[in-house]
Amino acid sequence: MKDEIVLSYQDIAYFALLCGIVSMLVFIIDFLIYKVKKKPSYLGIIYQGNNSFVLALLWFLGAASVGIITHLMGIIKINNQTIVAVGVSWPYVFSKIVKQSKSHWDEGDEQLEEETNG
């Protein structure tokens, strides 16, 4: 029989909260670089108007959700290293997913135009 630590819902919620906070730190640094240094976002985010608050909220929820899901699937165990790993890697994983989906949709649009024009 395995010696497993049984975690409460509070422990998992605390883990998700910390994953979201670490992810928000990465988001804030990217936002500050964009605003202060006038450089493009390293994460590929387009900051327009007042969408920053909504983006920050969704960013937090995404990292927290990934933390919970990966723990429940048994991919990671809850400790300080995994909090940082999920929080720091989530922004990069998400930006890659967005870039891949954009290129996939663009290819689909091109094929649709060829079929309708062809």
C-alpha positions as CSV (number, residue, x, y, z in Angstrom):
1,M,0.0,0.0,0.0
2,K,1.3,3.4,-0.9
3,D,2.0,6.1,1.7
4,E,0.0,9.0,0.2
5,I,-0.7,12.3,1.8
6,V,-4.4,13.1,1.7
7,L,-4.9,16.8,1.0
8,S,-8.0,18.7,1.9
9,Y,-10.0,21.0,-0.4
10,Q,-8.4,23.9,1.4
11,D,-4.9,22.8,0.5
12,I,-5.8,22.4,-3.1
13,A,-7.5,25.8,-3.2
14,Y,-4.5,27.4,-1.5
15,F,-2.3,25.7,-4.1
16,A,-4.4,27.1,-6.9
17,L,-4.4,30.5,-5.4
18,L,-0.6,30.6,-5.2
19,C,-0.3,29.3,-8.8
20,G,-2.5,32.2,-9.9
21,I,-0.5,34.7,-7.9
22,V,2.8,33.6,-9.3
23,S,1.4,33.7,-12.8
24,M,0.1,37.2,-12.1
25,L,3.6,38.3,-11.2
26,V,4.8,37.2,-14.7
27,F,1.8,38.9,-16.3
28,I,2.5,42.2,-14.3
29,I,6.2,42.1,-15.3
30,D,5.2,41.7,-19.0
31,F,2.7,44.5,-18.7
32,L,5.2,46.8,-17.1
33,I,7.8,46.1,-19.8
34,Y,5.2,46.8,-22.4
35,K,4.0,50.1,-20.8
36,V,7.2,51.5,-19.4
37,K,9.8,50.4,-22.0
38,K,7.3,50.6,-24.9
39,K,8.5,47.2,-26.1
40,P,6.1,44.5,-27.5
41,S,4.8,42.0,-25.0
42,Y,7.0,39.0,-24.6
43,L,4.0,36.8,-24.0
44,G,2.4,38.0,-27.3
45,I,-0.5,39.8,-25.5
46,I,-2.1,42.8,-27.2
47,Y,-2.9,45.3,-24.5
48,Q,-5.7,47.6,-25.9
49,G,-7.7,50.1,-23.9
50,N,-9.0,48.8,-20.6
51,N,-8.7,45.1,-21.4
52,S,-5.8,44.7,-19.0
53,F,-8.0,44.0,-16.0
54,V,-10.0,41.3,-17.8
55,L,-6.8,39.7,-19.1
56,A,-5.3,39.7,-15.7
57,L,-8.4,38.1,-14.2
58,L,-8.5,35.4,-16.9
59,W,-4.8,34.9,-16.6
60,F,-5.1,34.2,-12.9
61,L,-8.1,31.9,-13.4
62,G,-6.2,30.0,-16.1
63,A,-3.1,29.3,-13.9
64,A,-5.3,28.3,-11.0
65,S,-7.3,26.0,-13.1
66,V,-4.2,24.4,-14.6
67,G,-2.8,23.9,-11.1
68,I,-6.0,22.1,-9.9
69,I,-6.4,20.0,-13.0
70,T,-2.8,18.8,-13.2
71,H,-2.9,17.9,-9.5
72,L,-6.2,16.0,-9.8
73,M,-4.8,14.1,-12.8
74,G,-1.8,13.1,-10.7
75,I,0.7,14.9,-13.0
76,I,2.1,17.0,-10.2
77,K,2.2,16.9,-6.4
78,I,1.6,20.0,-4.3
79,N,4.8,21.7,-3.1
80,N,6.6,25.0,-3.5
81,Q,8.4,24.0,-6.6
82,T,5.3,23.0,-8.5
83,I,3.6,26.3,-7.5
84,V,6.4,28.2,-9.1
85,A,6.6,25.8,-12.1
86,V,2.9,26.1,-12.9
87,G,2.8,29.8,-12.2
88,V,5.8,30.6,-14.4
89,S,5.1,28.1,-17.2
90,W,1.4,28.9,-17.6
91,P,2.0,32.2,-19.4
92,Y,4.4,30.6,-21.9
93,V,2.2,27.6,-22.5
94,F,-0.9,29.8,-23.0
95,S,0.9,32.1,-25.4
96,K,2.0,29.1,-27.5
97,I,-1.5,27.7,-27.5
98,V,-2.9,31.0,-28.7
99,K,-0.2,31.3,-31.5
100,Q,-0.9,27.7,-32.6
101,S,-4.6,28.2,-32.7
102,K,-4.3,31.5,-34.6
103,S,-2.1,29.8,-37.3
104,H,-4.5,26.8,-37.4
105,W,-7.5,29.1,-37.9
106,D,-5.7,31.2,-40.5
107,E,-4.9,28.1,-42.5
108,G,-8.5,27.0,-42.3
109,D,-9.6,30.5,-43.5
110,E,-7.3,30.3,-46.5
111,Q,-8.6,26.8,-47.4
112,L,-12.1,28.0,-47.2
113,E,-11.4,31.0,-49.5
114,E,-9.8,28.7,-52.0
115,E,-12.8,26.4,-52.0
116,T,-15.3,29.2,-52.4
117,N,-13.3,31.1,-55.0
118,G,-11.9,28.0,-56.8
